[in-house]
Amino acid sequence: MIDILVATRDRPVELATALSGLAAQPGAPFRVLVSDQSDTEPSYATPPARAMARVLRAGGHPVEWGQHLPRRGIAEHRAHLLASSSAPYVLFLDDDVWLEPGTVHRLHRAIQVLGCGFVGAAVQGLSYLDDVRPRELAPYEEWDGPVRPERVEPGSPAWQRWTLHNAANPAHLAQRRKLRPGQWRAYKVAWVGGCVLYDRAALEAVGGFDFWRRLPPEHSGEDVLAQWRVMATRGGAGILPSGAVHLESPTTVPHRPVNAFEVIPPYPAGTR
């Protein structure tokens, strides 16, 4: 039903932690595909990662991993993972994100109920739990009724929603909603980083990540570009509670001279 796609590089500790979160997910059936681009030993070549893979397999969740070299940038790596998958839903999960139990099931339920192109669990930096930012929470707006297609462009009101996902803002938003166990809310986003479940058909209909050929290896914003294209055709939403915890490790992509959505038009010319 779901392929969980994890791109990793030089992060053995983080990957094992991410896999431990997946090993504790009840509900929706899924498979885990891990693609490594480490400089030396693959991130999955550790006893903890192998142990978590055994737990996943014992629970009926296949785990496959391999190396994908040479590196051509994260957009190409995502395109490779998408091409390697086959499920109707694909969850792109960063290798430095731990999911609390029930997160995958909640995302799967939400995308089925909402019928949109993607739903995301914004990552939370829990070291910021005491740092409440009311001004950054102000753009929060729930979807009232069906999730509708929309365009996000820099400087637009929709663009201002990016602040919702700073620091521990998703946790503070969930606290405000006072959600009971099993409840969730869909809200409007600029984009979602770290944990995004796509309707595969919606993602492939806009070309997936095949725009990687137009980017240099050192880039960022590839997830933003793909999500904007999906949002314009099928809509997208964030989900509260998030359940995605950022491990707050140093980035493995320190040089980002090119932002994908700044050099590649998100929307085809002449469309509205």
C-alpha atoms as one frame of an Amber mdcrd trajectory, in Angstrom:
protein
   0.000   0.000   0.000   2.843   2.428   0.870   6.501   2.546  -0.128   8.568
   4.535   2.373  11.516   6.054   0.521  14.620   7.070   2.475  17.623   8.742
   0.849  20.675   8.688   3.114  24.312   9.738   3.153  26.900   9.411   5.935
  24.271   9.134   8.662  24.465   5.696  10.310  23.168   6.875  13.700  20.346
   8.914  12.241  19.265   6.196   9.819  19.060   3.582  12.583  16.970   6.026
  14.625  14.642   6.682  11.682  14.241   2.942  11.123  13.402   2.452  14.800
  10.505   4.865  14.364   9.249   2.922  11.355   9.578  -0.371  13.228   7.049
   0.908  15.788   4.381   1.923  13.243   1.092   0.033  13.483  -1.657  -0.032
  10.892  -1.034   0.584   7.197   1.095  -2.013   5.362   4.312  -0.600   3.971
   7.693  -1.418   2.495  10.908   0.486   3.220  13.377   1.359   0.448  16.690
   2.861   1.571  19.098   4.330  -0.974  22.598   5.275   0.207  25.166   7.724
  -1.189  27.749   7.650   1.619  31.380   8.495   1.036  32.550   5.284   2.753
  30.466   2.493   4.316  26.714   2.713   3.677  24.686   4.203   6.505  22.740
   0.944   6.737  25.879  -1.182   7.263  25.632  -1.057  11.066  24.316  -3.511
  13.673  21.544  -1.111  14.843  20.246  -0.554  11.299  20.310  -4.279  10.557
  18.517  -4.983  13.852  15.739  -2.523  13.002  15.447  -4.073   9.546  14.928
  -7.459  11.178  12.203  -5.997  13.410  10.479  -4.466  10.378  10.660  -7.675
   8.358   9.375  -9.723  11.285   6.400  -7.369  11.409   5.616  -7.950   7.741
   7.328  -4.845   6.344   9.926  -5.659   3.667  13.146  -3.646   3.775  15.362
  -3.149   0.743  18.535  -1.155   0.548  21.276  -0.397  -1.887  23.759   2.223
  -3.013  23.103   4.762  -5.745  26.236   6.415  -7.109  27.579   8.718  -8.419
  25.809  11.555  -6.637  23.912  13.886  -8.935  22.000  15.818  -6.295  19.060
  15.153  -4.021  16.456  15.661  -6.771  18.039  12.875  -8.821  18.236  10.706
  -5.721  14.526  11.227  -5.096  13.778  10.453  -8.753  15.737   7.205  -8.406
  13.782   6.184  -5.318  10.471   6.986  -6.967  11.445   4.896 -10.006  12.424
   2.024  -7.673   9.044   2.015  -5.958   5.721   0.611  -7.110   3.106   1.337
  -4.422   0.133   3.650  -5.021   1.351   5.862  -2.165   4.972   6.903  -1.576
   6.252   8.474   1.636   9.472  10.435   1.281  11.079  10.366   4.721  14.325
  12.192   5.500  16.968  10.054   7.173  17.089  12.358  10.208  13.402  12.121
  11.145  11.895   9.852  13.820   8.154   9.129  13.617   6.063   8.548  16.700
   3.832   5.441  16.577   0.729   5.944  14.482   2.110   8.665  12.197   2.177
   6.576   9.015  -1.350   5.296   9.646  -2.589   8.855  10.268  -1.032  10.167
   7.053  -2.451   7.253   5.076  -5.908   7.776   6.513  -5.729  11.506   5.855
  -4.783  11.234   2.195  -7.581   8.736   1.620 -10.163  10.954   3.322  -8.949
  14.201   1.731  -8.308  12.790  -1.744  -5.545  15.330  -2.399  -2.116  14.967
  -4.000  -0.069  14.846  -0.803  -0.238  15.178   2.959   2.743  16.004   5.123
   3.881  15.782   8.718   6.115  18.807   9.267   9.214  17.991  11.287   9.451
  19.421  14.799  12.634  20.565  16.504  11.743  19.686  20.072  14.744  21.537
  21.509  12.552  24.604  20.839   9.554  23.461  22.889   9.937  26.419  25.253
  10.260  28.849  22.335   6.667  29.773  21.470   6.378  32.066  18.431   2.831
  33.477  18.127   3.683  35.651  15.123   4.965  32.638  13.172   1.818  30.664
  14.030  -0.496  33.414  12.760  -0.803  32.137   9.132  -2.354  28.861  10.337
  -5.577  28.067   8.480  -7.385  24.749   8.375  -8.993  23.338   5.282 -12.726
  23.885   5.551 -14.180  21.205   3.329 -12.281  19.517   0.489  -8.619  20.304
  -0.122  -8.520  22.401  -3.285  -5.749  22.991  -5.807  -3.851  26.223  -5.252
  -0.696  27.972  -6.351   2.051  29.118  -4.036   4.444  31.803  -5.196   7.123
  33.774  -3.302   5.585  36.843  -1.706   2.016  35.567  -1.898  -0.180  35.122
   1.207   0.221  31.342   0.805   4.003  31.773   0.871   3.800  33.256   4.374
   2.725  29.865   5.708   6.359  28.704   5.638   6.792  30.021   9.191   4.365
  27.397  10.507   7.079  24.756  10.336   9.938  26.573  12.046  11.435  25.246
  15.289   8.733  23.490  17.379   5.839  25.369  15.774   3.991  22.198  14.653
   3.983  20.971  18.256   2.647  24.312  19.490  -0.070  24.287  16.821  -1.167
  20.814  17.888  -1.248  21.891  21.530  -3.540  24.779  20.602  -5.976  22.435
  18.877  -6.311  20.216  21.969  -6.827  17.155  19.795  -8.037  13.955  21.405
  -6.377  10.605  20.596  -7.226   9.596  17.055  -8.214  13.116  15.970  -6.337
  15.019  13.285  -6.674  18.261  11.371  -5.673  19.214   7.810  -4.264  22.697
   7.277  -2.960  24.841   4.434   0.779  24.858   3.783   3.426  26.588   1.709
   5.231  23.253   1.556   6.210  20.452   3.949   9.730  19.196   4.552  11.003
  15.886   5.876   7.938  13.612   5.808   5.521  13.774   2.883   3.099  11.114
   1.658   2.187  11.451  -2.023  -0.509   9.943  -4.134   1.875   8.378  -6.613
  -0.327   9.127  -9.630  -0.522  12.819  -8.689   3.258  13.093  -8.311   4.018
  11.276 -11.540   1.411  13.333 -13.422   3.531  16.460 -12.853   6.793  14.724
 -13.737   7.929  13.677 -10.275  11.528  14.775  -9.753  12.594  14.357 -13.370
  13.551  18.037 -13.448  16.814  16.989 -11.775  18.483  17.069 -15.189  18.083
  20.851 -15.203  19.877  21.295 -11.893  23.526  21.173 -10.825  24.379  18.505
  -8.222  24.493  21.078  -5.419  20.957  22.361  -4.993  18.000  22.498  -2.639
  14.278  23.183  -2.874  13.530  20.134  -5.007  10.773  19.030  -2.629   9.229
  22.508  -2.718   9.136  22.503  -6.513   7.538  19.051  -6.711   4.958  19.898
  -4.040   3.977  23.183  -5.691   3.301  21.329  -8.935   1.185  18.734  -7.157
  -0.656  21.429  -5.191  -1.559  23.231  -8.412  -3.294  20.144  -9.787  -4.516
  18.078  -6.820  -3.909  20.161  -3.712  -1.871  19.341  -0.612  -2.153  19.645
   3.159  -0.257  19.473   6.405  -1.567  17.215   9.162  -1.762  17.851  12.898
  -0.576  16.310  15.084   2.655  15.949  13.153   4.343  13.045  14.913   7.586
  13.755  13.012  10.579  14.667  15.154  13.668  16.220  13.622  16.869  14.761
  15.047  18.528  18.178  14.613  21.754  16.732  13.225  24.025  18.831  10.991
  22.941  18.853   7.367  24.698  16.653   4.826  23.965  19.255   2.119  25.900
  22.304   3.413  26.399  23.913  -0.009  23.128  24.983  -1.650  23.959  27.631
  -4.242  20.915  26.804  -6.390  17.306  26.732  -5.247  15.269  24.550  -7.598
  12.090  26.632  -7.641  14.098  29.789  -8.377  15.627  28.411 -11.587  12.852
  26.103 -12.830   9.338  27.559 -13.284   6.937  25.656 -11.020   4.049  26.074
 -13.435   4.065  25.643 -17.218   3.887  28.877 -19.181   0.369  29.875 -20.173
  -1.371  27.923 -17.390  -3.481  29.442 -14.657
